[in-house]
Amino acid sequence: MRTGRKPDGCAICFKHSKFSLLSVNPVEFYRPDVPLLDRDNVGLVLLLQPKIPSGASPAICVANTHLLYNPRRGDIKLTQLAMLLAEISSVAHQKDGSFYPIIMCGDFNSVPGSPLYSFIKDGKLNYEGLAIGKVSGQEQSSRGQRILSIPIWPPNLGISQNCVYEVQQVPKVEKTDSDPTQTQLDKTEVLATAEKLSSHLQHHFSLSSVYSHYFPDTGIPEVTTCHSRSAITVDYIFYSGEKKDVAGEPGTEVALVGGLKLLARLSLLTEQDLWTVNGLPNENNSSDHLPLLAKFRLEL
C-alpha cells in the first residue's frame, strides 16, 4: 500500500508451486527528510527462486512501481526511478558482481522516446539543460519551465548518480601523532564536489522493453491508456537480456546464461481501436489502462 491516505499501491503475485520467496523489499518514495520527495508513490522489489527438480537455479528479481503522474515534475519522477533502480541493484546483486535476471514493470508516467524512457533503455542520461516538464514527454510545451538542477536530488538521499546506494565513506585516519595534512582533506572535498556536480545519470542494467510501442506494419502507436485527456503508452515491462542489433525488434535479444528470453506478449491496441468502444474505462474494461502480459523463458 502506498504511503499517505490513498488505499492503492503495488502488488506482485506469484505461484507458490513455481517460486520460493527469497526477499520482499518495499520502496517508499516519500521521504520526510528530502523536501523534493513529498509524494506518496511506492515500488516493490521481490527476489524469487524458481522451484525446479534438478536443484540450483538462478533467482529472479521482479519489481514494479507507479511513478508520479504530474507531467511537470520530471525531477521527482527521475528521483523516484533512481530509488527503485538502487533497490533493484541491491536486491539483484550477486557475489561475482553480476545481477540476477530482472523484470521491471509498472506505470512510469512517461512516453516512449522520452528522456526518462531512454534512460531506462540506454542506461545513461545527460540531463544538463533539460526542462523539468520534458523528462516524461507527456506534454509538448516546456515554456516557462525551469531546468533540472544539478544534481537533481540532494546528497542526503544516499543514492549516487549511478543509481546505487552510496556506501558512507568514513575517512581512514591512521593513529599517528600528527593530524592528516590539509592536502589530503582538500583532495577529498574536491572529489566529492565533482561527483555531486555531474549531470550524467547511469545505471548498470541492460534493459529491453517487451513492447515495441508501434505496430510494425503500419507504424501506428500502441497505447496502454486511453481517456479524455490522452491516448498514450505509459505502462511497460522491461527485462534484462543482452541486446542484439537486429533492426531493434523486441524478442531479438539473446538470453544470457541464467538470463531471460522473451517468448510471447499480449498485443496492445491503437487509439482508434479503443475509441470504437468509447475509450477506457468502458462497460467491459473497468480500468483506464490495458493489461500488459509477457511470457519468458528463464535460461538455467
VENGI-V710701 format. One line per field, one symbol per residue. phi: phi as a letter, one per 40 degrees, with the letter a starting at -180 (. if undefined). psi: psi as a letter, one per 20 degrees, with the letter a starting at -180 (. if undefined). burial: 1 if it has 24 or more other ideal C-beta (glycine too) atoms within 12 Angstrom, else 0. Layout:
phi->???
psi->???
burial->???
This chain:
phi->.ccgbccbibbbbacccbbbccabbcbbccbdcbddcbbccbbabbbbbccbcchcbccbbbbaabcdcdccbcccdcccccccccccdccccbccgcbcdbbbbiccfacdgcdcccccccgaacccgccdccdcgcbccbcgcccdcbccbcdccgbcccfbccccccccbccbcccdccccccccccccccccccbbcaabbbbbccbcgbcdcbgcccbbaaadcabacbbabbacaccbcbfgccgccccccgbbbcbaacccbcdcdcccbggbcacbbcbcbccbabbbbccc
psi->qrrbjpkrbqqpqqphhhqqohqpnqopipohiohhmjqlqrrppqoqopoqhicpqqrpppqrrorqgohjlhggghggghgghhgggghiprhjiaqqqpporaojlqqpirhgghgggijqpojpjpqhiigijhqgpkpjqrqpqorgqqhihkprijlqpppoopppoqnrhqrqqhggggggggggggghjpjoqqrjqnpqphqiiqphhhjpqqqiqoahhrorpiqqoqqpqpppmnkjpqiiqpprpkappphrqpqarrggghhikkbqraiioiqjqqqppqpqpop.
burial->010000000101000000000010111111100101101111111111110000000111111111111011111111111111111111111000001111111111111101111111110010100111111111100000000100111000101110110000000000000000000000000000000000111111111111111000000011111100011111111111101000000110101101111100100111101100001100000001110101010100
